[in-house]
Amino acid sequence: MTLLVALVLFVSATLLVLYTSNTAVTEQRMSANEVRSKQAFEAAQAGVELGIRHINTGGAFNVQLTQANATWAAQNSFLRATFCTSATVPAMQCADHQSGGFTAACTAPGTADERAWLVACGWSDDSAARRRIVTFVVKASPLPGGVTNPLIAKGSVAMGGNPTVINYYNNLTVWTGNNLSSSSATGKTVVRRPSSAPGQLTPTQVAAQVGNGNQVCSASQAPDLICTTTSGVVGPDVIQGDTTLSTLSDAQFFENFLGSGPAEYKSTMVDAENVVAGESAGTISEGGNIYWVDGDATISQNIGSADNPVILIVDGNLTLSGSPTIFGVVLVTGNLDQGGGATIRGALLVSGGVSGSGNLNIIYDPDAVGGVKQLGSYASMPGSWRDF
């Protein structure tokens, strides 16, 4: 009996050891599979991020990206990413990462395209696991609301000094939620002269006829332009007292033209190196960027160019001094003090009011306004990301 009991216990212990060992092996295999699955998933997600970064830094759509494009020092897994133009989700699947990476080809987008499918495949370090992620990437517009006239202000516009607001391309110059005052100054608004054929002047030719703002009321010097608002007379090209503007909050005014609230826009559309403090606004000069100025600022330097306009956002009050020329769209969340002889070629948006006694020229430039729409960044369209 003792021997029999000992044998039963021995067999039971052996079975228990075998069961425990098998369980441990199974769990180890499950853990290894989970690690490989996570490696493949993270590699595929890295491919998505690599692809978006690639096109946001000026890269072409018609490339296939690998770790080499990321210049990674350590490669614990493998990835490939490519762009496809298609009306539906591409049917491309992940193959062996060493043999092209995909089981099917797709048509690459053209250089002028601003949207495409991004297909990314990721493999584990031993290539045993693979994952596919697909998302639709689009270029977000930094000015989705659009601007069709040179000056929009939620508050009052005081035409002190000799400011000139010009719109050759349509019959709207100033749009304000309060009043436009020009009774004791020589400020003026200017539109296309009826005898001038629409569209025959380029923005540069319009600016040449504007000169320093004094000649625009002279048909001999500005044959294609005519003054409509002069001292004490407000022309039909001015919309004032518009409650659709005056009743907006500052955040709503911002979102109406830039598509999102100030905080969200700053975090998603403005590169960190283009955010400057108000007292450092004088360092801004290059075009082709979206700039954010924190706090009150004084600007006296040229910013941008006809070929490289900017979006300049001043989160505070802005004072213009000297005779700078700014190409693009300027948005001021506070008030604008127009001093000196500044020129804005594009459009000016002011959440507060406009005052001062300078010789500010605001010339609506559709090329500059259209040019800033190209400054947006590519991003994954919400709802399009999928890993199946």
C-alpha positions as CSV (number, residue, x, y, z in Angstrom):
1,M,0.0,0.0,0.0
2,T,2.8,2.4,0.8
3,L,4.5,1.7,-2.5
4,L,1.2,2.1,-4.3
5,V,0.4,5.5,-2.6
6,A,4.0,6.6,-3.3
7,L,3.6,5.7,-7.0
8,V,0.3,7.5,-7.2
9,L,1.8,10.6,-5.6
10,F,4.8,10.4,-7.9
11,V,2.6,10.1,-11.0
12,S,0.5,13.0,-9.8
13,A,3.5,15.2,-9.1
14,T,4.9,14.3,-12.6
15,L,1.6,15.2,-14.2
16,L,1.4,18.4,-12.3
17,V,5.0,19.3,-13.3
18,L,4.2,18.5,-17.0
19,Y,1.0,20.6,-16.8
20,T,2.8,23.5,-15.2
21,S,5.6,23.3,-17.7
22,N,3.1,23.2,-20.6
23,T,1.2,26.2,-19.2
24,A,4.5,28.1,-18.8
25,V,5.4,27.3,-22.4
26,T,2.0,28.3,-23.7
27,E,2.1,31.6,-21.7
28,Q,5.6,32.3,-23.0
29,R,4.4,31.7,-26.6
30,M,1.4,34.0,-26.0
31,S,3.7,36.7,-24.5
32,A,6.1,36.3,-27.4
33,N,3.2,36.6,-29.9
34,E,1.9,39.7,-28.1
35,V,5.3,41.3,-28.2
36,R,5.7,40.5,-31.9
37,S,2.1,41.9,-32.5
38,K,2.9,45.1,-30.7
39,Q,6.2,45.5,-32.5
40,A,4.5,45.1,-35.8
41,F,1.7,47.5,-34.8
42,E,4.1,50.2,-33.5
43,A,6.2,49.8,-36.7
44,A,3.1,50.4,-38.8
45,Q,2.1,53.4,-36.8
46,A,5.6,54.7,-37.1
47,G,5.3,54.3,-40.9
48,V,2.1,56.5,-40.7
49,E,3.9,59.2,-38.7
50,L,7.0,59.0,-41.0
51,G,4.9,59.4,-44.1
52,I,3.1,62.5,-42.7
53,R,6.4,64.0,-41.6
54,H,7.9,63.3,-45.0
55,I,5.3,65.3,-46.9
56,N,5.1,68.0,-44.3
57,T,8.9,68.6,-44.8
58,G,8.5,69.0,-48.6
59,G,8.8,65.3,-49.6
60,A,7.1,63.9,-52.7
61,F,4.0,61.6,-52.6
62,N,5.5,59.1,-55.1
63,V,8.0,57.3,-52.8
64,Q,8.1,54.2,-50.6
65,L,9.5,54.9,-47.1
66,T,11.5,52.6,-44.9
67,Q,13.6,53.0,-41.8
68,A,16.3,54.5,-44.0
69,N,14.1,57.5,-44.5
70,A,13.9,58.0,-40.7
71,T,17.6,57.5,-40.2
72,W,16.9,55.4,-37.1
73,A,20.0,54.2,-35.2
74,A,18.3,51.1,-33.8
75,Q,15.9,48.9,-35.9
76,N,14.0,46.4,-33.7
77,S,11.3,46.0,-36.3
78,F,10.7,46.8,-40.0
79,L,8.3,49.2,-41.8
80,R,7.3,50.3,-45.2
81,A,4.9,53.1,-46.1
82,T,3.5,54.4,-49.4
83,F,0.9,56.8,-50.8
84,C,-2.0,55.8,-53.0
85,T,-4.6,57.8,-54.9
86,S,-7.9,55.9,-54.8
87,A,-11.6,56.6,-54.2
88,T,-11.8,53.7,-51.8
89,V,-9.4,52.2,-49.2
90,P,-6.5,50.6,-51.1
91,A,-6.5,46.8,-51.1
92,M,-2.7,46.5,-50.6
93,Q,-1.7,44.0,-48.0
94,C,1.6,43.4,-46.2
95,A,4.0,40.9,-47.7
96,D,7.6,40.0,-46.8
97,H,9.3,43.3,-45.9
98,Q,12.4,42.3,-47.9
99,S,10.5,41.8,-51.1
100,G,8.8,45.2,-51.7
101,G,6.7,45.1,-48.6
102,F,3.3,45.0,-50.4
103,T,1.3,42.3,-52.2
104,A,-0.2,44.9,-54.7
105,A,0.8,48.2,-56.2
106,C,-1.2,51.4,-56.3
107,T,-1.2,54.6,-58.3
108,A,1.0,57.3,-56.6
109,P,-0.6,60.8,-56.2
110,G,0.7,63.6,-58.4
111,T,2.9,66.4,-57.2
112,A,-0.1,68.8,-57.2
113,D,-2.3,66.5,-55.1
114,E,-3.1,67.5,-51.6
115,R,-4.8,64.3,-50.4
116,A,-4.0,60.6,-50.6
117,W,-4.3,57.3,-48.8
118,L,-1.3,56.4,-46.7
119,V,-0.7,52.6,-46.4
120,A,1.9,51.5,-43.8
121,C,3.0,48.0,-43.0
122,G,5.0,47.0,-40.0
123,W,6.8,43.7,-39.1
124,S,8.2,42.4,-35.9
125,D,12.0,42.0,-35.5
126,D,11.8,38.4,-36.7
127,S,9.2,39.2,-39.4
128,A,6.8,36.6,-37.9
129,A,4.1,39.2,-37.2
130,R,2.8,41.9,-39.6
131,R,0.3,44.7,-39.3
132,R,-1.3,47.1,-41.8
133,I,-2.5,50.6,-41.0
134,V,-4.3,52.8,-43.5
135,T,-5.3,56.4,-43.1
136,F,-6.4,59.3,-45.4
137,V,-4.1,62.3,-45.2
138,V,-5.2,65.8,-46.3
139,K,-3.6,69.2,-46.2
140,A,-5.4,71.3,-43.6
141,S,-6.1,74.8,-44.8
142,P,-4.7,77.5,-42.4
143,L,-7.4,79.9,-43.7
144,P,-10.5,77.8,-44.3
145,G,-12.9,80.7,-43.7
146,G,-11.5,82.7,-46.6
147,V,-11.0,86.4,-46.8
148,T,-12.3,88.5,-49.7
149,N,-11.7,92.1,-48.6
150,P,-8.7,94.0,-47.2
151,L,-9.9,95.1,-43.7
152,I,-12.2,93.3,-41.3
153,A,-12.6,94.6,-37.7
154,K,-15.0,93.6,-35.0
155,G,-14.6,97.0,-33.3
156,S,-14.5,100.5,-34.7
157,V,-12.2,101.8,-37.5
158,A,-10.9,105.3,-37.0
159,M,-9.4,106.6,-40.3
160,G,-7.0,109.0,-38.5
161,G,-4.0,110.2,-40.5
162,N,-4.0,109.2,-44.1
163,P,-4.7,105.4,-44.3
164,T,-5.9,103.9,-47.6
165,V,-7.9,100.7,-48.0
166,I,-7.9,99.3,-51.5
167,N,-9.8,96.5,-53.2
168,Y,-9.5,96.4,-56.9
169,Y,-11.0,92.9,-57.2
170,N,-14.5,93.5,-55.7
171,N,-16.5,96.2,-54.2
172,L,-15.9,95.6,-50.5
173,T,-13.1,97.4,-48.7
174,V,-13.9,97.7,-44.9
175,W,-16.2,95.4,-43.0
176,T,-16.7,96.4,-39.4
177,G,-18.9,95.5,-36.5
178,N,-18.9,99.1,-35.3
179,N,-18.5,102.4,-37.1
180,L,-16.0,103.8,-39.6
181,S,-14.9,107.4,-38.8
182,S,-13.2,109.6,-41.3
183,S,-14.7,113.0,-40.7
184,S,-11.5,114.7,-39.5
185,A,-8.9,112.9,-41.5
186,T,-7.9,112.2,-45.1
187,G,-8.4,108.4,-44.9
188,K,-10.0,106.8,-47.9
189,T,-11.3,103.6,-49.4
190,V,-10.6,102.7,-53.0
191,V,-12.2,100.4,-55.5
192,R,-11.8,99.6,-59.3
193,R,-12.8,102.5,-61.5
194,P,-15.9,101.5,-63.6
195,S,-14.1,102.4,-66.8
196,S,-11.3,99.9,-66.0
197,A,-11.8,96.3,-67.3
198,P,-12.1,93.8,-64.4
199,G,-9.0,91.8,-63.8
200,Q,-6.6,93.7,-66.1
201,L,-4.2,94.6,-63.3
202,T,-2.0,92.3,-61.2
203,P,-1.7,93.0,-57.5
204,T,1.7,94.6,-58.1
205,Q,0.3,96.9,-60.7
206,V,-2.5,97.9,-58.3
207,A,0.1,98.6,-55.6
208,A,2.1,100.8,-58.1
209,Q,-1.0,102.9,-58.8
210,V,-1.7,103.3,-55.1
211,G,1.7,104.8,-54.5
212,N,1.9,106.4,-51.1
213,G,-1.8,106.7,-50.8
214,N,-2.1,110.3,-51.9
215,Q,-2.4,109.8,-55.6
216,V,-5.3,107.3,-55.7
217,C,-7.9,110.0,-56.1
218,S,-6.3,111.3,-59.2
219,A,-7.4,109.7,-62.4
220,S,-4.2,110.8,-64.2
221,Q,-2.1,109.0,-61.7
222,A,-4.4,106.1,-60.8
223,P,-6.4,105.5,-64.0
224,D,-7.8,102.1,-62.8
225,L,-8.8,103.2,-59.2
226,I,-11.4,105.5,-57.8
227,C,-11.8,106.9,-54.2
228,T,-15.2,106.2,-52.7
229,T,-14.7,107.1,-49.0
230,T,-13.1,110.5,-48.3
231,S,-13.2,113.0,-45.5
232,G,-16.8,113.0,-44.1
233,V,-18.2,110.6,-46.7
234,V,-18.4,106.9,-46.4
235,G,-18.7,105.0,-49.6
236,P,-20.9,102.0,-50.5
237,D,-18.0,99.7,-50.3
238,V,-17.9,100.0,-46.5
239,I,-20.1,97.7,-44.3
240,Q,-20.4,99.2,-40.8
241,G,-22.4,98.4,-37.7
242,D,-22.7,94.7,-38.7
243,T,-24.0,92.8,-35.6
244,T,-22.9,89.5,-37.1
245,L,-19.3,90.7,-36.3
246,S,-19.9,92.8,-33.2
247,T,-21.7,90.0,-31.3
248,L,-18.9,87.5,-31.9
249,S,-16.6,86.7,-29.0
250,D,-12.9,87.1,-29.7
251,A,-12.6,83.3,-30.0
252,Q,-15.5,83.1,-32.4
253,F,-14.0,85.9,-34.5
254,F,-10.7,83.9,-34.7
255,E,-12.5,80.6,-35.5
256,N,-14.7,82.2,-38.1
257,F,-11.7,82.9,-40.4
258,L,-9.0,80.4,-39.2
259,G,-11.3,77.4,-38.7
260,S,-10.5,76.6,-35.0
261,G,-10.1,78.3,-31.7
262,P,-6.8,80.1,-30.8
263,A,-5.4,77.4,-28.6
264,E,-6.1,74.6,-31.0
265,Y,-4.8,76.5,-34.0
266,K,-1.6,77.4,-32.2
267,S,-0.9,73.8,-31.2
268,T,-1.8,72.2,-34.6
269,M,-0.9,74.8,-37.2
270,V,2.0,76.8,-35.9
271,D,5.5,75.2,-35.6
272,A,7.1,75.8,-32.2
273,E,10.0,77.7,-33.7
274,N,7.6,80.2,-35.2
275,V,6.1,81.2,-31.9
276,V,7.8,84.3,-30.5
277,A,7.2,86.7,-27.6
278,G,5.8,90.1,-28.3
279,E,9.1,91.9,-27.7
280,S,10.8,89.5,-30.2
281,A,8.4,90.2,-33.1
282,G,11.1,92.3,-34.7
283,T,13.0,89.1,-35.5
284,I,10.3,87.9,-37.9
285,S,11.1,88.6,-41.6
286,E,11.0,85.4,-43.7
287,G,7.9,84.4,-45.6
288,G,6.3,81.1,-46.2
289,N,5.4,80.5,-42.6
290,I,2.6,80.9,-40.0
291,Y,3.9,83.1,-37.2
292,W,2.3,83.4,-33.7
293,V,3.3,86.4,-31.6
294,D,2.5,86.1,-27.8
295,G,1.6,89.5,-26.3
296,D,1.6,93.1,-27.5
297,A,4.0,93.8,-30.4
298,T,5.5,96.6,-32.4
299,I,6.5,95.7,-36.0
300,S,8.6,98.0,-38.2
301,Q,10.3,95.4,-40.5
302,N,9.3,93.8,-43.8
303,I,7.7,90.4,-43.5
304,G,7.3,87.9,-46.4
305,S,7.2,88.6,-50.1
306,A,4.9,88.3,-53.1
307,D,6.0,84.7,-53.6
308,N,6.2,83.8,-50.0
309,P,3.4,85.4,-48.0
310,V,2.8,84.7,-44.3
311,I,0.0,84.3,-41.8
312,L,0.9,86.6,-38.9
313,I,-1.1,86.2,-35.7
314,V,-0.6,88.8,-32.9
315,D,-2.2,87.5,-29.7
316,G,-2.4,91.0,-28.2
317,N,-2.2,94.6,-29.5
318,L,-0.2,95.5,-32.6
319,T,1.5,98.8,-33.3
320,L,2.8,99.4,-36.9
321,S,5.7,101.9,-37.1
322,G,8.1,102.9,-39.8
323,S,7.3,101.8,-43.4
324,P,7.3,98.0,-43.4
325,T,5.5,95.9,-46.1
326,I,3.8,92.7,-44.9
327,F,2.7,90.2,-47.5
328,G,-0.1,87.8,-46.4
329,V,-2.9,87.8,-43.8
330,V,-2.4,89.6,-40.5
331,L,-4.8,88.7,-37.6
332,V,-4.7,90.8,-34.4
333,T,-6.6,89.5,-31.3
334,G,-6.5,93.0,-29.7
335,N,-6.3,96.5,-31.2
336,L,-4.3,97.9,-34.0
337,D,-2.5,101.2,-33.8
338,Q,-1.5,102.2,-37.3
339,G,1.4,104.6,-37.2
340,G,4.1,105.3,-39.8
341,G,3.6,104.3,-43.4
342,A,3.1,100.5,-43.3
343,T,1.7,98.5,-46.2
344,I,-0.2,95.3,-45.9
345,R,-0.5,93.3,-49.2
346,G,-3.2,90.8,-48.5
347,A,-5.7,91.3,-45.7
348,L,-6.0,92.6,-42.1
349,L,-8.3,91.0,-39.5
350,V,-8.7,92.8,-36.2
351,S,-10.7,91.4,-33.3
352,G,-10.6,94.8,-31.5
353,G,-10.6,98.2,-33.2
354,V,-8.3,100.2,-35.5
355,S,-6.9,103.6,-34.5
356,G,-3.9,105.8,-35.1
357,S,-2.7,108.6,-37.3
358,G,-0.4,107.0,-39.8
359,N,-0.4,106.4,-43.5
360,L,-1.3,102.7,-43.5
361,N,-2.0,101.2,-46.9
362,I,-4.1,97.9,-46.9
363,I,-4.1,96.5,-50.4
364,Y,-6.2,93.4,-51.0
365,D,-4.0,90.9,-52.8
366,P,-5.7,87.7,-53.9
367,D,-2.3,86.1,-54.7
368,A,-1.0,86.7,-51.2
369,V,-4.3,85.5,-49.6
370,G,-4.3,82.5,-51.9
371,G,-0.7,81.8,-51.2
372,V,-1.1,81.4,-47.4
373,K,-3.6,78.6,-48.0
374,Q,-0.6,76.5,-49.1
375,L,1.0,76.9,-45.7
376,G,-1.1,74.2,-44.0
377,S,0.3,70.9,-42.8
378,Y,-0.8,67.4,-43.8
379,A,-2.7,65.4,-41.1
380,S,-4.7,62.2,-40.8
381,M,-8.4,62.8,-41.5
382,P,-10.4,61.9,-38.4
383,G,-12.4,58.7,-38.9
384,S,-10.2,57.3,-41.7
385,W,-7.6,55.5,-39.6
386,R,-8.0,51.7,-39.6
387,D,-5.9,48.7,-39.0
388,F,-8.1,46.1,-40.6
